[in-house]
């Protein structure tokens, strides 16, 4: 047997060693990953609903989860949590698409002011079209909404300029946007506020070129306000709740969307030294998990899946010299079962077995 | 024929009513009992009605009797009498001051409501529920309106505020104090409506045109009213219909 390029490669290069022979709960799909976090590193989070899990674990891990926008100190913590403070680094709700992230950056820095920027509901309350679910029941009126948004956007500016690492989870390519100026909404108008008007709103499914361009522009903007910022990209393993693509099927649409996002993330990581890709998508969706990281609805991710992602993340991202200073993520859940559990209905009934993130997109299935 | 009873129970705002009773008398109130809840302060038990007695009081009351709650009422002062290091403001529906303070952080009123709901439905709400549900009509008195005289407040602040160095920290703006009072009252009324308790607003005669407590009704400290206020409130109670 002669020499060939595969000889001498590390175990992670080989399927059998990495997947077939590894305990399911220990599969580690990380390739190149050069991000190191210390307890002093300010880590900000944003993204689709899966990113909430990352944020939640970060805040409990001993790492420096950077909250740029918290509730007023007089607000009791349960009340703050109910109003989505701390879910992400600022109260922007879920940021599903690359365009949304770019738009958030531009709005925060005054380079984009969407025309459709308030929704007045039938009860007189006001919603922020770009985060319509962060304030349950809506804002008292437009003035309150605008005051809160001004504070919010100033916090977003601070987040971008002061963070050390941004973890961004790419979630969707499908979006709804304003025909007037291209502003994208996190959820279709009319689903969780606002009124859908086909004359004003249109569906758009981002292409690979779109996602790459939007993310590249965002990275450029972030660099301009924070040259030291590093970015970790992940792709949400949560399938689409619904597709609006003409003639589309939600399963195929999910594969399209995740494929585009995964490729875009790879391209961005290869092109930008300060950008890393972390394979949470692979941990949850990979054959090694045998589907066990999905809840009974086959969409939501179980706590065990999230714990696996965070275990691998912490193993790679925590400075080895700092390891003792950062608490390991407690393994609250057993490793995934290798075969579908009997009595699945009982497991489904147990909400503790899976995690329901505050996923606006899920509202699509309730309309 | 037995005499109807008026039982007035509460916390510190009960003092003004007790003092008012001393001035006014209460022949039109039937048999009157005014007392505060027991409290342990600085390690010393101050005698009064035990919380465990409230249900017995409610059960013993007869139709035609009045039970008047003066429970709590000062949360809005504890929350916002002093200027917070991160000044805040909010829009209180119906408040004369609809504008937000541009120098303060705007807190959505829904968040303020959720915050005060926890206060209102905490200890005070639980005790009020013990008084409700019997044969007597149960009233809950709105807390006296806030004072707008900053100099008076600073010079007459209670020990609680002095320990927090109120003179250095300073006061929140009067408009905010009024909003907090209105918010607390709104949340308390909602609870009262739920549990069959009549929420009795502070008498209009005690408020100035801006809704603050008139100077004539100031008590000796930053947050309480005086005997004259107690007299007006007792008139209010005496005029309230009693169940048959």
Interface residues (C-beta under 8 A of the other chain):
Chain A: X71 X72 X73 X74 X75 X76 X78 X79 X80 X82 X83 X135 X136 X137 X138 X139 X140 X141 X143 X144 X147 X148 X151
Chain B: X79 X84 X86 X88 X90 X91 X93 X100 X105 X106 X107 X108 X109 X110 X111 X114 X115 X118
